[in-house]
Amino acid sequence: MDRSRRKMDHIQFALETREEESSIWDDISFAPNSLPNMSYGNCNLAASLPPLQLSSPLLINAMTGGAPAVTAINQKLAVIARERGLAMAVGSQMAALRDPAVRESYQVVRRENPKGMVFANLGAEATVEQAVQAVEMIEANGLQIHLNVMQELLMPEGDRDFRGYLDNIRRIKEHVGVPVIVKEVGFGMSAESMEKLADAGITLLDVGGRGGTNFAKVENRRHHTPMFMFEEWGFTTPESLLESAELQSRGITFIASGGIRHGLDAVKAIALGASAVGMAGSFLRLVQTVSIEECLETVDLWHHQIRVAMTALGAASINELQQVTVMITGRTAERARLRGIAPEKYARQRLGKRDS
C-alpha cells in the first residue's frame, strides 16, 4: 500500500475508532473548595515545558502529514494554533524525508504560523541526520520522538525490530539543538520506561495513554487478520501520570495526551502532574466537521472550562493546580495499588502542601 493511502486510512479510522465516550477520566474527581479566595479573571493559563514557555496548557498534538491530501488539515490546525496561541506538533515527517514531494504537507504549518511554537516529529528509529532535517524542514522549536511499538506490530507494513531505540534517542537529544519530547502514541508509559528515558537525559515526556484514538483498533481495521485482543493494551493516561509521580520530583516535565475530551479532563490531567495537555483526535474531528470560526469558539470554550475549574479549586496557576486534592477511584485506583502507588496520598494533599 502506498504511503499516501496509509495516511488517509489513519485519518479515517482514527475518526471512527476514537474512544470519546470512554470513562478513563471519570475515576478522577476533586474535593470542592467553597472558599477559593480568588477571581476567575486572575487565572493564569501559562504553561512551562522547560526551556519552552507556552501561553496555554493545550497543545495540538501530532496527527498527520506526508500526503498532499492532508495539507489542508495541517493548514487549518496551524491557523487555530496561531489564532489561539497554542503549540502544535506535526505528524511523523519520515515520509517527507523519503519523498520531498510531500514536504508541503508539513511546511504549511510554519508558513501559516510563522511565530508560533511548532514541534517536529519522528520515530525513535530516526538518525541524528534525519532529526536535524526534520527540525530544519519546519523551523521547529522542539522535536517529538514518538514511540508506537504496538501500533507498528499490528500494522501490516510496520516495523518489527526495535533495537537501539534508547541509544538513538540519546544521540538525537545530544545533537539536534532543540528540546526533545519523547511521546508514546496511545499505549501509555510505565515508570520503568520513563526512568530509562530520564537516565538518557530526556526531561520532557508525553505519556500518550490509552483512551483517545486507539491505534490498535485503527491498524486492526486495516489488517485482513486483525488481532482484537490487543485493543486494550497499555496504560490509560491517568494511570501513566500516576506512574510518573516519582520522576516529577526529579525535574522531569510531563505532557498528558490520550482521551482528553474537554477542559475539565485537561484540569484533571494537570492535577495529576501534567504541565501541558495534548489533544489530537478532538482537533482532527473539529477541522473535519466545522468551520474555522467554530473551531476557535470551541478552543475558547475549553479555555473557559479550564478557568472555571481552576477558580472553583482556588488554583490561580498551572503550578497551583498541580497541588490540589484529587480523588482517584475505580479501576484506576485498583491498578495504581497493584503498582505500589497509593491513591490516598492524592486525596490528602492540600494546595501548597504535599504529603511526604
C-alpha positions as CSV (number, residue, x, y, z in Angstrom):
1,M,0.0,0.0,0.0
2,D,1.4,3.4,-0.9
3,R,2.2,5.8,1.9
4,S,-0.4,8.5,1.0
5,R,-3.2,5.9,1.1
6,R,-2.0,4.7,4.5
7,K,-2.1,8.3,5.8
8,M,-5.7,8.8,4.7
9,D,-6.7,5.4,6.2
10,H,-5.2,6.5,9.5
11,I,-7.3,9.7,9.5
12,Q,-10.5,7.9,8.5
13,F,-10.1,5.1,11.0
14,A,-8.9,7.5,13.8
15,L,-12.1,9.4,13.5
16,E,-14.2,6.2,13.5
17,T,-12.4,4.5,16.4
18,R,-11.8,7.4,18.8
19,E,-13.0,6.3,22.3
20,E,-14.6,9.7,23.1
21,E,-17.2,8.2,25.4
22,S,-14.8,6.2,27.4
23,S,-14.7,7.0,31.1
24,I,-11.0,6.9,31.9
25,W,-11.2,10.4,33.4
26,D,-14.4,9.6,35.4
27,D,-12.2,7.9,38.0
28,I,-10.7,11.3,38.8
29,S,-12.6,13.9,40.8
30,F,-11.9,16.8,43.1
31,A,-12.8,17.9,46.7
32,P,-14.9,21.1,46.5
33,N,-13.5,24.3,47.7
34,S,-16.3,26.6,49.0
35,L,-13.8,29.4,49.8
36,P,-11.4,29.6,46.8
37,N,-10.4,33.2,47.6
38,M,-9.7,34.1,44.0
39,S,-11.2,35.7,40.9
40,Y,-11.9,34.0,37.6
41,G,-10.1,36.8,35.9
42,N,-6.8,36.0,37.8
43,C,-6.4,32.5,36.3
44,N,-3.1,32.3,34.6
45,L,-3.0,29.6,31.8
46,A,0.7,30.0,31.0
47,A,2.4,26.6,31.0
48,S,6.1,25.6,31.0
49,L,7.9,22.9,29.2
50,P,11.4,23.9,30.1
51,P,13.0,25.7,28.4
52,L,9.9,26.4,26.4
53,Q,7.1,28.7,27.6
54,L,3.6,28.3,26.4
55,S,0.7,30.7,26.7
56,S,-1.8,27.8,27.1
57,P,-1.6,24.3,28.5
58,L,-3.4,23.0,25.4
59,L,-1.3,21.5,22.7
60,I,-2.4,20.4,19.2
61,N,-0.7,17.1,19.2
62,A,0.9,15.2,16.3
63,M,-1.6,13.9,13.8
64,T,-0.8,13.9,10.2
65,G,1.3,14.9,7.2
66,G,3.1,13.0,4.4
67,A,0.3,13.2,1.7
68,P,-0.9,16.0,-0.4
69,A,-4.5,15.3,0.7
70,V,-3.7,16.2,4.3
71,T,-2.1,19.5,3.6
72,A,-5.4,21.3,4.2
73,I,-5.9,19.6,7.5
74,N,-2.5,20.8,8.8
75,Q,-3.2,24.3,7.4
76,K,-6.4,24.5,9.4
77,L,-4.7,23.2,12.5
78,A,-1.9,25.8,12.1
79,V,-4.5,28.6,11.8
80,I,-6.1,27.5,15.0
81,A,-2.7,27.3,16.8
82,R,-1.8,30.8,15.5
83,E,-5.1,32.4,16.5
84,R,-5.3,31.0,20.0
85,G,-1.6,30.8,20.8
86,L,-1.4,27.0,21.0
87,A,1.7,24.9,20.5
88,M,1.4,22.4,17.7
89,A,3.2,19.2,16.6
90,V,3.1,17.8,13.1
91,G,2.8,14.1,12.3
92,S,5.8,11.9,11.6
93,Q,8.0,13.6,9.0
94,M,9.7,10.4,7.8
95,A,7.6,10.4,4.7
96,A,8.9,13.8,3.7
97,L,12.5,12.8,4.4
98,R,12.0,9.9,1.9
99,D,9.9,11.9,-0.6
100,P,10.4,15.7,-0.8
101,A,7.2,16.0,-2.9
102,V,5.1,15.8,0.3
103,R,7.1,18.3,2.4
104,E,4.5,20.9,1.8
105,S,2.0,19.0,3.9
106,Y,4.3,19.8,6.9
107,Q,5.8,23.2,5.8
108,V,2.3,24.7,5.5
109,V,2.3,24.7,9.4
110,R,5.2,27.1,9.7
111,R,4.0,29.2,6.8
112,E,0.6,29.7,8.4
113,N,2.1,30.2,11.9
114,P,5.5,31.9,11.4
115,K,5.9,33.0,15.0
116,G,4.2,30.1,16.8
117,M,5.5,27.1,18.8
118,V,5.9,24.2,16.4
119,F,7.2,20.7,17.1
120,A,8.8,18.4,14.5
121,N,8.1,14.7,14.8
122,L,9.9,11.5,14.0
123,G,10.0,7.9,15.3
124,A,12.7,6.5,17.5
125,E,14.3,4.7,14.6
126,A,15.4,8.1,13.2
127,T,19.1,9.0,12.8
128,V,20.6,12.2,14.1
129,E,20.8,13.5,10.5
130,Q,17.1,12.8,9.9
131,A,16.2,14.5,13.1
132,V,18.1,17.7,12.1
133,Q,16.5,17.6,8.7
134,A,13.0,17.3,10.3
135,V,13.6,20.3,12.6
136,E,15.0,22.4,9.8
137,M,12.1,21.5,7.4
138,I,9.6,23.4,9.6
139,E,12.0,25.6,11.6
140,A,10.8,23.7,14.7
141,N,11.1,24.9,18.2
142,G,11.3,21.3,19.5
143,L,11.2,17.7,18.4
144,Q,8.8,15.0,19.3
145,I,10.2,11.5,19.1
146,H,7.3,9.1,19.1
147,L,7.2,5.5,20.5
148,N,4.5,3.3,19.0
149,V,5.7,-0.3,19.3
150,M,2.3,-2.0,19.5
151,Q,1.0,0.1,16.5
152,E,4.0,-1.0,14.4
153,L,3.5,-4.6,15.4
154,L,-0.2,-4.5,14.3
155,M,0.5,-2.5,11.2
156,P,0.7,-4.8,8.1
157,E,3.7,-2.9,6.8
158,G,5.1,-1.9,10.3
159,D,8.5,-2.3,11.9
160,R,9.4,-5.5,13.7
161,D,12.9,-4.5,15.0
162,F,13.0,-2.1,17.9
163,R,16.7,-2.5,18.9
164,G,18.7,0.6,19.6
165,Y,15.8,3.0,20.2
166,L,17.2,4.3,23.5
167,D,20.6,4.9,22.0
168,N,19.0,6.7,19.1
169,I,17.1,9.0,21.4
170,R,20.2,9.8,23.4
171,R,22.2,10.7,20.3
172,I,19.4,12.9,18.9
173,K,19.0,14.7,22.3
174,E,22.7,15.5,22.3
175,H,22.9,16.8,18.7
176,V,19.6,18.1,17.5
177,G,19.9,21.6,19.0
178,V,16.2,21.9,20.2
179,P,14.3,20.5,23.2
180,V,13.3,16.8,22.7
181,I,10.0,15.5,23.8
182,V,9.6,11.7,23.8
183,K,6.0,10.7,23.2
184,E,4.0,7.5,23.5
185,V,1.3,7.0,20.9
186,G,-1.8,5.9,22.8
187,F,-0.5,2.9,24.8
188,G,0.8,4.8,27.9
189,M,4.1,4.7,29.7
190,S,5.3,2.7,32.7
191,A,7.6,4.1,35.3
192,E,10.3,1.8,34.1
193,S,10.3,3.2,30.6
194,M,10.2,6.8,32.0
195,E,13.2,6.1,34.2
196,K,15.2,4.8,31.2
197,L,14.4,7.9,29.2
198,A,15.2,10.2,32.2
199,D,18.6,8.4,32.6
200,A,19.2,9.1,28.9
201,G,18.8,12.8,29.5
202,I,15.2,13.3,28.4
203,T,13.4,15.8,30.6
204,L,10.2,16.2,28.5
205,L,7.8,13.2,28.3
206,D,4.3,12.9,26.7
207,V,2.7,9.8,28.4
208,G,0.3,9.3,25.5
209,G,-2.1,7.0,27.3
210,R,-4.9,4.7,26.1
211,G,-8.3,6.4,26.0
212,G,-8.3,8.6,22.9
213,T,-7.6,7.5,19.4
214,N,-7.0,3.7,19.6
215,F,-4.2,2.9,17.2
216,A,-4.6,-0.8,17.8
217,K,-8.2,-0.6,16.5
218,V,-7.0,1.6,13.7
219,E,-4.5,-0.9,12.5
220,N,-6.9,-3.8,13.0
221,R,-9.3,-2.0,10.6
222,R,-6.5,-2.1,8.0
223,H,-5.5,-5.7,8.5
224,H,-7.1,-8.8,6.9
225,T,-6.3,-10.8,10.0
226,P,-7.0,-8.4,12.9
227,M,-5.7,-9.1,16.4
228,F,-8.6,-7.7,18.5
229,M,-7.1,-9.0,21.8
230,F,-4.5,-6.2,21.7
231,E,-7.0,-3.3,21.6
232,E,-6.9,-2.8,25.3
233,W,-3.1,-2.9,25.6
234,G,-1.3,-0.5,27.8
235,F,-1.9,2.1,30.5
236,T,-4.6,4.8,30.3
237,T,-3.5,8.4,30.6
238,P,-4.4,8.8,34.3
239,E,-2.6,5.5,35.1
240,S,0.5,6.8,33.2
241,L,0.5,10.1,35.1
242,L,0.4,8.2,38.4
243,E,3.4,6.2,37.1
244,S,5.2,9.5,36.6
245,A,4.9,10.7,40.2
246,E,8.4,10.0,41.4
247,L,10.0,11.4,38.2
248,Q,8.0,14.7,38.7
249,S,10.0,15.3,41.8
250,R,13.2,14.7,39.8
251,G,12.5,17.6,37.5
252,I,11.0,15.7,34.6
253,T,8.2,17.6,32.9
254,F,5.1,15.7,31.6
255,I,2.6,16.3,28.9
256,A,-0.7,14.3,29.1
257,S,-2.4,13.1,26.0
258,G,-5.0,10.4,25.3
259,G,-8.7,10.8,25.8
260,I,-8.9,14.5,26.6
261,R,-12.4,15.5,25.8
262,H,-12.8,19.0,27.3
263,G,-11.4,21.5,29.7
264,L,-12.2,19.5,32.8
265,D,-10.3,16.5,31.6
266,A,-7.4,18.8,31.0
267,V,-7.6,20.1,34.5
268,K,-7.7,16.5,35.9
269,A,-4.6,15.7,33.9
270,I,-2.7,18.8,35.2
271,A,-3.8,17.9,38.8
272,L,-2.2,14.5,38.4
273,G,1.1,16.2,37.4
274,A,1.0,17.2,33.8
275,S,2.3,20.6,32.8
276,A,0.5,20.6,29.4
277,V,-2.2,18.6,27.7
278,G,-2.1,17.3,24.2
279,M,-5.2,16.9,22.1
280,A,-5.3,15.3,18.7
281,G,-8.5,13.4,17.9
282,S,-10.7,16.3,19.2
283,F,-8.9,18.8,16.9
284,L,-9.0,16.4,14.0
285,R,-12.7,15.9,14.4
286,L,-13.2,19.7,14.6
287,V,-11.3,20.6,11.5
288,Q,-13.0,17.9,9.5
289,T,-16.6,18.8,10.6
290,V,-16.9,22.5,11.4
291,S,-15.7,25.9,10.2
292,I,-12.5,27.6,11.5
293,E,-14.7,30.1,13.3
294,E,-16.4,27.2,15.2
295,C,-13.1,25.6,15.9
296,L,-11.9,28.8,17.5
297,E,-15.1,29.1,19.5
298,T,-14.5,25.5,20.8
299,V,-11.0,26.3,21.9
300,D,-12.3,29.4,23.7
301,L,-14.8,27.1,25.4
302,W,-12.1,24.7,26.5
303,H,-10.1,27.6,27.9
304,H,-13.2,28.8,29.7
305,Q,-13.8,25.4,31.2
306,I,-10.3,25.2,32.5
307,R,-10.6,28.7,34.1
308,V,-14.0,27.7,35.7
309,A,-12.4,24.6,37.3
310,M,-9.3,26.5,38.4
311,T,-11.4,29.2,40.1
312,A,-13.6,26.6,41.8
313,L,-10.5,24.8,43.1
314,G,-8.7,28.0,44.2
315,A,-5.8,27.4,41.9
316,A,-4.6,30.6,40.1
317,S,-1.8,28.9,38.0
318,I,-0.8,25.6,36.4
319,N,1.7,25.1,39.3
320,E,-1.0,25.6,41.9
321,L,-3.4,23.3,40.0
322,Q,-0.8,20.5,40.3
323,Q,-1.1,20.7,44.1
324,V,-4.9,20.3,44.6
325,T,-6.6,17.5,46.3
326,V,-7.6,14.7,43.9
327,M,-9.7,11.6,44.5
328,I,-8.8,8.5,42.5
329,T,-11.3,5.7,42.4
330,G,-12.4,2.7,40.4
331,R,-10.2,0.7,38.1
332,T,-7.6,3.5,38.1
333,A,-7.1,3.3,41.9
334,E,-7.1,-0.5,41.8
335,R,-4.4,-0.7,39.1
336,A,-2.4,2.0,40.9
337,R,-2.3,0.0,44.1
338,L,-1.1,-3.1,42.1
339,R,1.8,-0.9,41.0
340,G,2.6,0.3,44.6
341,I,1.0,3.7,44.1
342,A,-1.2,5.0,46.9
343,P,-4.2,6.9,45.7
344,E,-4.9,8.1,49.2
345,K,-1.8,10.4,49.0
346,Y,-3.5,12.5,46.3
347,A,-6.8,12.7,48.3
348,R,-4.9,14.2,51.3
349,Q,-2.7,16.7,49.7
350,R,-3.5,20.4,50.0
351,L,-2.8,23.5,48.0
352,G,0.9,24.3,48.5
353,K,1.4,21.3,50.9
354,R,2.0,17.8,49.7
355,D,2.2,14.7,51.9
356,S,5.7,13.3,52.1
